[in-house]
């Protein structure tokens, strides 16, 4: 009965499962909501890379739900996948799910989010959030002229990546005594939450000069609120580098962001999983960092679907 229920979970959650059995077997790709551009880019890039290497793929979303993630991993392990590429639903809470896969002989590559234990996943590939957020903060300070009132909207303080970004922001911003943070709230990584929070903050602090945001949807929500309030001169900076953010930069609504290399990190994750399956080793350290790329109007034309290069 349990296996029937879990099989239904996999069936109803799969966004893309190709019909080709694959020469090398099947790889499961688990990410957060596929409605989010970042996670969709990860999933598509991982799927294309896996298929190019001779695997069939099963793409699933856990929707940031740790219990759902555990159910999906249990199910794909029972299904007999060769390996799992996982952008997990929570750092500490995902340790048991990754360990379960390992105990059942299924290697896991983590992308984007790490777990706090070594030796369970065969690779943990993450973005250098400190480097990326620091660059954004420096650009933000420069545009503000090192003074003024600003708001910080964090993306999701339950996510270690967002915590790292906020700390990196403040290692830069707190060096400038004439920069005053008048409000700081967690917008849960969501556009609508950010808009509502920004609407409320503007009622109490209508004279702000800037808003620095922990991810792209939050930045876009802040921009929507500021536009509704007629405050087009407020400087907004974000993180992620989605197509929507890039368009906002080109139109002058967003000043700067850092593009996270979602496609590259996913492709490398699949390549290292393939090498491990073939040779028993990735040939690389378990933990690896990928730089964010600072994006402004000067280079916005080079960005599309979280990939950077010539237009």
Buried (B, 14 or more C-beta within 10 A) or exposed (E): EEEEEBEEBBEEBBBEBBEEEBEBBBBBBBBBEBEBBBBBBBBBBBBBBBBEBEBBBBBBBBBBBBEBBBBBBBBBBBBEBBBBBBBBBBBEBBBEBBBBBBEEEBBBBBBBBBBEBEEBBBBBBBBBBBBBBBBBBBBBBEBBEEEBBBBBBBBBBBBBBBBBBBEBBBEBBEEBEEBEBBBBBBBBBBBEBBBBBBBEBBEEEEEBBBBBBBBBBBBBBBBBBBEEBEBEEBBBBBBBBBBBBBEBBEEEBBBBBBBBBBBBBBBBBBBBBBBBBEEEEBEBEBEBBBBBBBBBEEBBEBBBBBBBEEE
